[in-house]
């Protein structure tokens, strides 16, 4: 935590904010690594894998998906609380519960991964139970104003059903309604963060895998707090301008933010953007993270003449 304090302090020194994401892999974990390290391979349902390849790797390494027991779920909730408290103690402004992109909490929401028959599976209400229990625990631990949550209603990454589930919108409308209910009772979360259907898989090149038969607009008829919308907005300024007509909407940028440390200034002035190097995403090195120039630096380096 000592090092995180330094990082968070540097972020604040630069007049910005930090909301670490809290998440667990679930069935998206690497079975080989889990077996090697003697770790449990968790998921929403016993023996249900994200795809045949994941199942094959698990079998080859003599490890099986462990559907969380009720006691396991209670422990995960405690772990979320511990992580949230540590983040705040280290100086974070808040935390974001990651219930998107096919990771553990999303796996409980999704019909592909959640085949349970107890109170954590089956109905729309039951599928939302675990994420909502995490929300309630964090509200109690650090305060609703320091908690946000992320959803990807149309996401297919990590083998989620996305738009192919005809009840998908109903699922996310329900959990959003539960959050609004808590808000009206005095516990409004800081924000709901939505991955746009424009990006169903973050590892696809922009423009690929777009889902065009649905929209996140339904959330506005339910949730009356702040909404963050993210998904290929840097290349679609016309969409960004439309979203910004709502005073309660914030825009999220990811891939092009990494490559453009002055992204806000560039977008405001309509300046060209640096291209990112996808091969260096998640690399354990400063290369590809801290070596992209600002626009002025790029001009001095002659990038405009390349």
C-alpha positions as CSV (number, residue, x, y, z in Angstrom):
1,X,0.0,0.0,0.0
2,X,3.0,2.3,0.5
3,X,3.7,2.4,-3.2
4,X,0.0,3.0,-4.1
5,X,0.0,6.0,-1.7
6,X,2.9,7.5,-3.8
7,X,1.0,6.8,-7.0
8,X,-2.2,8.3,-5.8
9,X,-0.5,11.3,-4.4
10,X,1.2,11.9,-7.8
11,X,-2.2,11.7,-9.5
12,X,-3.7,14.3,-7.1
13,X,-0.6,16.5,-7.5
14,X,-1.4,16.6,-11.2
15,X,-5.0,17.8,-10.4
16,X,-6.6,14.5,-11.4
17,X,-8.6,11.7,-9.6
18,X,-8.2,8.0,-9.2
19,X,-10.9,5.3,-8.8
20,X,-9.3,1.9,-8.9
21,X,-11.4,-1.0,-10.3
22,X,-12.1,-3.9,-8.0
23,X,-12.6,-7.2,-9.9
24,X,-12.0,-10.9,-10.0
25,X,-11.4,-13.1,-13.0
26,X,-13.7,-16.0,-12.4
27,X,-13.8,-18.3,-15.4
28,X,-11.5,-15.9,-17.3
29,X,-8.6,-16.9,-15.2
30,X,-5.8,-19.0,-16.8
31,X,-6.4,-22.6,-15.6
32,X,-2.7,-23.6,-16.1
33,X,-1.6,-20.8,-13.8
34,X,-4.2,-21.6,-11.2
35,X,-3.2,-25.2,-11.2
36,X,0.5,-24.4,-11.0
37,X,0.0,-22.1,-8.0
38,X,-2.5,-24.3,-6.2
39,X,-5.3,-21.8,-6.5
40,X,-9.0,-22.4,-6.8
41,X,-10.5,-21.9,-10.3
42,X,-13.7,-20.0,-9.5
43,X,-16.8,-19.4,-11.6
44,X,-20.5,-18.9,-11.2
45,X,-21.4,-22.5,-11.8
46,X,-19.6,-25.8,-11.2
47,X,-18.0,-27.2,-14.3
48,X,-19.2,-24.5,-16.6
49,X,-16.3,-23.0,-18.8
50,X,-16.3,-20.0,-21.0
51,X,-15.6,-22.1,-24.0
52,X,-14.3,-25.5,-25.1
53,X,-10.7,-24.3,-25.2
54,X,-10.8,-23.2,-21.6
55,X,-12.3,-26.5,-20.6
56,X,-9.6,-28.4,-22.5
57,X,-6.8,-26.4,-20.7
58,X,-8.5,-27.0,-17.4
59,X,-8.7,-30.8,-18.0
60,X,-5.1,-30.9,-19.2
61,X,-4.1,-29.3,-15.9
62,X,-6.4,-31.4,-13.7
63,X,-8.4,-28.5,-12.4
64,X,-12.1,-27.8,-12.6
65,X,-14.3,-24.7,-12.4
66,X,-15.5,-24.3,-8.8
67,X,-19.0,-22.8,-8.7
68,X,-18.9,-20.4,-5.7
69,X,-20.7,-21.7,-2.6
70,X,-22.7,-19.3,-0.5
71,X,-19.8,-19.1,2.0
72,X,-17.4,-18.4,-0.9
73,X,-19.6,-15.5,-2.0
74,X,-19.6,-14.1,1.5
75,X,-15.8,-14.3,1.5
76,X,-15.6,-12.5,-1.8
77,X,-17.8,-9.7,-0.5
78,X,-15.4,-9.4,2.5
79,X,-12.5,-9.3,0.1
80,X,-14.2,-6.5,-1.9
81,X,-14.7,-4.5,1.3
82,X,-11.0,-5.0,2.3
83,X,-9.8,-3.9,-1.1
84,X,-12.1,-0.8,-1.1
85,X,-10.9,0.2,2.4
86,X,-7.3,-0.2,1.5
87,X,-7.8,1.9,-1.7
88,X,-9.4,4.7,0.3
89,X,-6.7,4.5,3.0
90,X,-4.0,4.8,0.3
91,X,-5.6,8.0,-1.0
92,X,-8.0,6.9,-3.8
93,X,-11.0,9.1,-4.4
94,X,-13.3,6.1,-4.7
95,X,-13.5,2.7,-6.2
96,X,-15.3,1.2,-9.2
97,X,-16.9,-2.2,-8.9
98,X,-16.1,-4.1,-12.1
99,X,-19.3,-6.0,-13.1
100,X,-18.6,-6.0,-16.8
101,X,-16.5,-7.6,-19.6
102,X,-17.2,-11.2,-18.6
103,X,-15.4,-11.1,-15.2
104,X,-16.8,-12.7,-12.0
105,X,-19.7,-10.4,-11.1
106,X,-20.7,-10.2,-14.8
107,X,-20.6,-14.0,-14.9
108,X,-23.3,-14.1,-12.3
109,X,-25.5,-11.7,-14.4
110,X,-25.1,-13.6,-17.6
111,X,-27.0,-16.6,-18.9
112,X,-24.0,-18.2,-20.5
113,X,-22.1,-18.6,-17.2
114,X,-24.7,-18.6,-14.5
115,X,-26.5,-22.0,-14.6
116,X,-27.2,-22.0,-10.8
117,X,-30.5,-23.2,-9.3
118,X,-30.1,-21.5,-5.9
119,X,-30.9,-17.9,-4.9
120,X,-28.0,-16.7,-7.0
121,X,-29.2,-18.1,-10.3
122,X,-32.3,-18.6,-12.5
123,X,-34.3,-15.4,-12.3
124,X,-33.2,-11.9,-13.2
125,X,-33.4,-11.0,-9.5
126,X,-31.3,-13.8,-8.4
127,X,-28.6,-13.2,-11.0
128,X,-28.2,-9.7,-9.7
129,X,-28.0,-10.7,-6.1
130,X,-24.2,-11.1,-5.8
131,X,-23.3,-7.8,-7.5
132,X,-25.9,-6.0,-5.4
133,X,-24.5,-7.5,-2.2
134,X,-21.1,-6.2,-3.1
135,X,-22.6,-2.8,-3.7
136,X,-24.4,-2.8,-0.4
137,X,-21.2,-3.9,1.5
138,X,-19.1,-1.2,-0.1
139,X,-21.8,1.5,0.6
140,X,-21.6,0.5,4.3
141,X,-17.8,0.3,4.3
142,X,-16.8,3.5,2.5
143,X,-20.0,5.4,1.6
144,X,-22.1,5.4,-1.6
145,X,-20.4,8.6,-2.8
146,X,-17.1,6.7,-3.1
147,X,-18.5,3.8,-5.1
148,X,-19.2,3.4,-8.8
149,X,-20.0,0.3,-10.9
150,X,-19.3,-0.7,-14.4
151,X,-21.6,-2.7,-16.7
152,X,-21.3,-4.0,-20.3
153,X,-24.9,-4.9,-21.3
154,X,-24.0,-5.9,-24.9
155,X,-20.5,-7.2,-24.3
156,X,-19.4,-10.6,-25.6
157,X,-15.8,-10.6,-24.3
158,X,-15.0,-13.6,-22.1
159,X,-18.0,-15.4,-23.8
160,X,-20.8,-13.3,-22.4
161,X,-24.2,-13.5,-24.2
162,X,-24.4,-9.8,-25.0
163,X,-27.1,-8.8,-27.4
164,X,-28.0,-12.4,-28.2
165,X,-29.8,-12.7,-24.9
166,X,-33.4,-11.3,-25.4
167,X,-33.6,-10.7,-21.6
168,X,-30.3,-8.9,-21.4
169,X,-31.8,-5.4,-21.3
170,X,-34.3,-6.6,-18.7
171,X,-31.4,-7.9,-16.6
172,X,-29.5,-4.7,-16.6
173,X,-32.7,-2.6,-16.3
174,X,-33.4,-4.6,-13.1
175,X,-30.0,-4.1,-11.5
176,X,-30.1,-0.4,-12.5
177,X,-33.5,0.0,-10.9
178,X,-32.1,-1.6,-7.7
179,X,-29.3,1.0,-7.7
180,X,-31.8,3.8,-8.2
181,X,-33.9,2.4,-5.3
182,X,-30.9,2.6,-3.1
183,X,-30.2,6.1,-4.4
184,X,-33.7,7.3,-3.4
185,X,-33.1,5.9,0.0
186,X,-30.1,8.1,0.5
187,X,-27.3,5.9,-1.0
188,X,-26.7,7.1,-4.5
189,X,-23.6,5.7,-6.1
190,X,-21.1,8.2,-7.6
191,X,-21.8,6.8,-11.1
192,X,-22.8,4.0,-13.3
193,X,-20.2,3.3,-16.0
194,X,-21.4,1.7,-19.3
195,X,-19.5,0.1,-22.1
196,X,-21.2,1.1,-25.3
197,X,-22.5,-1.6,-27.8
198,X,-19.9,-0.1,-30.2
199,X,-17.3,-2.1,-28.3
200,X,-18.4,-5.7,-27.5
201,X,-14.8,-7.0,-27.2
202,X,-12.1,-4.6,-26.1
203,X,-9.4,-6.6,-27.9
204,X,-11.0,-6.1,-31.3
205,X,-9.8,-3.2,-33.5
206,X,-12.1,-0.2,-33.4
207,X,-15.1,-0.7,-35.7
208,X,-15.0,-4.5,-35.4
209,X,-17.7,-6.4,-33.4
210,X,-20.1,-3.5,-33.1
211,X,-23.6,-4.4,-31.9
212,X,-26.0,-2.2,-33.8
213,X,-29.4,-3.6,-32.6
214,X,-29.3,-2.1,-29.1
215,X,-28.4,1.0,-27.1
216,X,-27.6,1.9,-23.5
217,X,-30.2,4.8,-23.6
218,X,-32.6,2.7,-21.5
219,X,-30.5,3.3,-18.4
220,X,-31.5,7.0,-18.5
221,X,-35.2,6.2,-17.9
222,X,-34.2,4.5,-14.6
223,X,-31.0,5.9,-13.2
224,X,-31.0,9.6,-12.3
225,X,-27.4,9.9,-11.3
226,X,-24.1,10.4,-13.2
227,X,-23.5,8.0,-16.1
228,X,-20.1,7.4,-17.7
229,X,-20.3,6.2,-21.3
230,X,-17.2,4.6,-22.9
231,X,-16.6,2.9,-26.2
232,X,-14.6,4.1,-29.2
233,X,-15.6,7.8,-28.7
234,X,-12.3,9.3,-29.8
235,X,-13.0,8.2,-33.3
236,X,-16.6,9.2,-33.2
237,X,-16.7,12.8,-32.0
238,X,-20.2,13.2,-33.5
239,X,-21.4,10.5,-31.0
240,X,-19.4,12.2,-28.1
241,X,-21.1,15.5,-28.9
242,X,-24.5,14.0,-28.8
243,X,-23.8,12.2,-25.5
244,X,-22.6,15.5,-23.9
245,X,-25.9,17.2,-24.5
246,X,-26.9,15.5,-21.2
247,X,-25.5,17.3,-18.2
248,X,-25.3,14.1,-16.2
249,X,-23.1,12.2,-18.7
250,X,-19.4,11.9,-18.6
251,X,-17.3,10.3,-21.4
252,X,-14.7,7.6,-20.9
253,X,-11.7,7.1,-23.1
254,X,-9.2,4.2,-22.9
255,X,-7.0,3.1,-25.7
256,X,-6.4,6.5,-27.2
257,X,-5.9,8.0,-23.8
258,X,-2.9,5.8,-23.2
259,X,-1.3,7.1,-26.4
260,X,-2.3,10.7,-25.9
261,X,-1.4,12.2,-22.5
262,X,-3.0,15.5,-23.6
263,X,-6.1,13.8,-25.0
264,X,-8.6,16.3,-23.5
265,X,-6.7,19.2,-25.1
266,X,-6.5,17.5,-28.5
267,X,-10.1,16.6,-28.6
268,X,-11.1,20.1,-27.6
269,X,-8.9,21.7,-30.3
270,X,-9.5,19.0,-32.9
271,X,-5.8,18.1,-33.1
272,X,-4.6,14.8,-34.6
273,X,-4.1,11.9,-32.3
274,X,-1.0,9.7,-31.6
275,X,-1.5,6.1,-32.7
276,X,-1.3,3.5,-29.9
277,X,0.8,0.4,-30.0
278,X,-1.7,-2.4,-29.1
279,X,1.1,-5.0,-28.7
280,X,2.3,-3.0,-25.6
281,X,-1.0,-2.9,-23.8
282,X,-0.6,-4.6,-20.4
283,X,3.1,-5.0,-21.0
284,X,5.1,-5.1,-17.7
285,X,7.2,-2.1,-18.8
286,X,7.1,1.7,-19.1
287,X,7.3,1.4,-22.8
288,X,3.9,1.9,-24.4
289,X,2.7,3.8,-21.3
290,X,4.9,6.7,-20.5
291,X,6.7,7.3,-23.8
292,X,4.0,8.9,-25.9
293,X,4.5,12.6,-26.6
294,X,2.1,15.5,-26.1
295,X,1.0,17.3,-29.3
296,X,3.6,20.0,-28.8
297,X,6.3,17.4,-28.2
298,X,5.3,15.4,-31.2
299,X,5.6,18.5,-33.4
300,X,9.1,19.3,-32.1
301,X,10.0,15.7,-32.9
302,X,8.8,16.2,-36.4
303,X,5.9,13.7,-36.2
304,X,3.8,16.0,-38.4
305,X,6.3,15.5,-41.2
306,X,6.3,11.7,-41.1
